[in-house]
Structures are given as C-alpha cells and as structure tokens.
C-alpha cells in the first residue's frame, strides 16, 4: 500500500509539471527573450526524479526473510533386541565358559516311572562337562526346585575333565501319597555357583506295578566315563 501511494505521488508530480509547463508556454509573448527550459528537459527531469524515488523505495524495503529449514525429528535409537535362552543359565567361577554341564541321558528311572509309595530308589543322570574347566570332587549336583523326594546334594565321586561325561546318582524316597512328582537339579561348582542344564526326575506314585530296579539303581555313585 505504501509503495502504491508513493508511485501515485510521483505520477502526480509529473502531471503537475506538465500542466505548469503548458500554462507557461501559453503566457509567453513574442517579446519575451528570457530562455526557458524545454518541455522535454522538464519531462526528463521529472522522470529521473520518479526513478530516483523508486530506487530509494526499493533500497528501504526490508528483504523478505528466508523460510527456516524444516528440521527432521531426532529418531530414537532402535530398540535393543533381546535374545532368547534356555531355561538354564551357565555360570562360572574361572571365566566365561569355564563351568558348563550338558544333559546327556537318564541312566535310571525314566520319566513317569511308577514307584510304590515310600519306596527308596536311586536316580542317575549322565552329564557332559561341556565347559573348559575340570570338575573336582568339590563339585556337586544340588537340588534346584520342585519335589525333592528326600534327595540330598551329592558331590561327584571322581574328577571329571573337560569333554568327559559322568554318571551322577542321587538316592531318593518316593512320596507316600499317589500322584506325579517332579524335582529339578543342577550342578554347582566348588564355590556354590550353579551352572549348566537344569535336569529333573519325574515319577508317579500309585498302585500300578512297581518298576523292577536293577542293581545299578541301588548304588549312589558318580563315575567319570571318559570322553563321549
């Protein structure tokens, strides 16, 4: 709006100059000898004045501010993926991978063996020393959770080197009430830290015929059998 008003004022000035020039020309007599500026010179001066006003107007007009750049939002770091694992954790006392135990098989009392109420039995598992450290006779198979069935923490009978397997036996007593019973066990090192697979014994107590126990079931030993 301000620019338009200034332009209109400049045009008005030019028109006024032209009117004055015309009137002056009409009032001159032949006897007048004083030189006057020509119409073209006056028009040129007025036009130059108009251009000067335009240049001043442009110089005084503040520049249009540039648009601020659009900033992209900061993305959160990708979530850390969690890795799944077995139900058992490997712990060690001599560095990562030092102590580890892997279940091999049930030597006696397969799952869901039926045993008379109150009967004594020996549960034997075969485990592999899958760590890098040997198991001394201070290592033991310890109760973890579930039904203990009178089983006690049992030290291994002989040292087991890395890569060797051992049969570990725990004497137990069947509960007096019918039902299914399950006890979980796990190896412990000489400092009492648990490691390796959690292994279990599961029996049924009822009136079904009792499984015949072999002579090996009556012994409570842990034997290193050598490399698998």
For each residue, the residues with C-beta under 8 A, 3 or more apart:
1: 4 5
2: 5 6
3: 6 7 57 61
4: 1 7 8
5: 1 2 8 9
6: 2 3 9 10 53 57
7: 3 4 10 11 54
8: 4 5 11 12
9: 5 6 12 13
10: 6 7 13 14 49 50 53 54
11: 7 8 14 15 50
12: 8 9 15 16
13: 9 10 16 17 46 49 50
14: 10 11 17 18 43 46 47 50
15: 11 12 18 19
16: 12 13 19 20
17: 13 14 20 21 42 43 46
18: 14 15 21 22 39 42 43 46
19: 15 16 22 23
20: 16 17 23 24
21: 17 18 24 25 39 42
22: 18 19 25 26
23: 19 20 26 27
24: 20 21 27 28 36
25: 21 22 28 39
26: 22 23
27: 23 24
28: 24 25 32 36
29: 32
30:
31:
32: 28 29
33:
34:
35:
36: 24 28
37: 41 42
38: 41 42
39: 18 21 25 42 43
40: 43 44
41: 37 38 44 45
42: 17 18 21 37 38 39 45 46
43: 14 17 18 39 40 46 47
44: 40 41 47 48
45: 41 42 48 49
46: 13 14 17 18 42 43 49 50
47: 14 43 44 50 51
48: 44 45 51 52
49: 10 13 45 46 52 53
50: 10 11 13 14 46 47 53 54
51: 47 48 54 55
52: 48 49 55 56
53: 6 10 49 50 56 57
54: 7 10 50 51 57 58
55: 51 52 58 59
56: 52 53 59 60
57: 3 6 53 54 60 61
58: 54 55 61
59: 55 56
60: 56 57
61: 3 57 58
62:
63:
64:
65:
66:
67:
68:
69:
70:
71:
72:
73:
74:
75:
76:
77:
78:
79:
80:
81:
82:
83:
84:
85: 89
86: 89 197
87: 198
88: 186 196 197 198
89: 85 86 194 195
90: 97 99 100 131 195 196
91: 99 189 193 194 195
92: 95 96 97 98 99 100 131 133 189 193 195
93: 98 99 189 190 191 193
94: 98 99 133
95: 92 98 132
96: 92
97: 90 92 100 131 132
98: 92 93 94 95 131 132 133
99: 90 91 92 93 94 131 133 135 187 189 193 195 196
100: 90 92 97 129 130 131 195 196
101: 127 128 129 130 131 186 187 195 196 197
102: 127 128 130 196 197
103: 125 126 127 128 197 199
104: 125 126 127 128 165 228
105: 125 126
106: 109 110 111 124 125 126
107: 124 125 126 167 169 216
108: 121 122 123 124 169 213 214 216 217
109: 106 113 115 121 122 123 124 201 203 211 217
110: 106 113
111: 106 202
112: 180 202 203 204
113: 109 110 203 204 211
114: 203 204 205 206 208 209 210 211
115: 109 119 121 174 203 204 205 210 211
116: 119 174 205 210
117: 174 175 176 177 178 205
118: 173 174 175 176
119: 115 116 173 174 210
120: 171 172 173 174
121: 108 109 115 171 172 173 174 203 213 217
122: 108 109 169 170 171 172 213 216 217 218 219 220
123: 108 109 151 169 170 172 201
124: 106 107 108 109 167 168 169 170 216 217
125: 103 104 105 106 107 141 167 168 185 199
126: 103 104 105 106 107 165 166 167 168 225
127: 101 102 103 104 165 166 168 187 196 197 199
128: 101 102 103 104 163 164 165 228
129: 100 101 134 135 160 161 162 163 164 165 166
130: 100 101 102 162 163 196
131: 90 92 97 98 99 100 101 162 195 196
132: 95 97 98 162
133: 92 94 98 99 162
134: 129 159 160 161 162
135: 99 129 139 156 159 160 166 187 189
136: 139 159 190
137: 155 156 157 158 159
138: 155 189 190
139: 135 136 155 156 160 187 188 189 190
140: 153 154 155 156 187 188
141: 125 153 154 156 168 170 185 186 187 188 222
142: 153 185 186 187 188 194
143: 148 151 152 153 183 184 185
144: 184 185 186 194 198
145: 183 184
146: 181 182 183 184 200
147: 175 181 182 183
148: 143 151 183
149: 172 173 174 175 181 183 201 203
150: 171 172 173
151: 123 143 148 154 170 171 172 183 185 201
152: 143 170 171
153: 140 141 142 143 188
154: 140 141 151 168 169 170 220 222
155: 137 138 139 140 222
156: 135 137 139 140 141 159 160 166 168 222 224
157: 137 221 222 223
158: 137 166 222 223 224
159: 134 135 136 137 156 224
160: 129 134 135 139 156 164 165 166 224
161: 129 134 164 224
162: 129 130 131 132 133 134
163: 128 129 130 227 228
164: 128 129 160 161 224 225 226 227 228
165: 104 126 127 128 129 160 224 225 226 227 228
166: 126 127 129 135 156 158 160 222 223 224 225
167: 107 124 125 126 221 222 223 225
168: 124 125 126 127 141 154 156 222
169: 107 108 122 123 124 154 219 220 221 222
170: 122 123 124 141 151 152 154 185 201 220
171: 120 121 122 150 151 152 220
172: 120 121 122 123 149 150 151 183 201
173: 118 119 120 121 149 150
174: 115 116 117 118 119 120 121 149 181 203 205
175: 117 118 147 149 179 181 205
176: 117 118 205
177: 117 205
178: 117 205 206 207
179: 175 204 205 206
180: 112 202 203 204 205
181: 146 147 149 174 175 202 203 204 205
182: 146 147 200 201 202
183: 143 145 146 147 148 149 151 172 200 201 202
184: 143 144 145 146 198 199 200
185: 125 141 142 143 144 151 170 198 199 200 201
186: 88 101 141 142 144 194 195 196 197 198 199
187: 99 101 127 135 139 140 141 142 194 195 196
188: 139 140 141 142 153 192 193 194 195
189: 91 92 93 99 135 138 139 192 193 195
190: 93 136 138 139
191: 93
192: 188 189
193: 91 92 93 99 188 189
194: 89 91 142 144 186 187 188
195: 89 90 91 92 99 100 101 131 186 187 188 189
196: 88 90 99 100 101 102 127 130 131 186 187
197: 86 88 101 102 103 127 186
198: 87 88 144 184 185 186
199: 103 125 127 184 185 186
200: 146 182 183 184 185
201: 109 123 149 151 170 172 182 183 185
202: 111 112 180 181 182 183
203: 109 112 113 114 115 121 149 174 180 181
204: 112 113 114 115 179 180 181 208
205: 114 115 116 117 174 175 176 177 178 179 180 181
206: 114 178 179
207: 178
208: 114 204
209: 114
210: 114 115 116 119
211: 109 113 114 115
212:
213: 108 121 122 217 218
214: 108 217 218
215: 218 219
216: 107 108 122 124 219
217: 108 109 121 122 124 213 214
218: 122 213 214 215
219: 122 169 215 216
220: 122 154 169 170 171
221: 157 167 169
222: 141 154 155 156 157 158 166 167 168 169
223: 157 158 166 167
224: 156 158 159 160 161 164 165 166
225: 126 164 165 166 167
226: 164 165
227: 163 164 165
228: 104 128 163 164 165
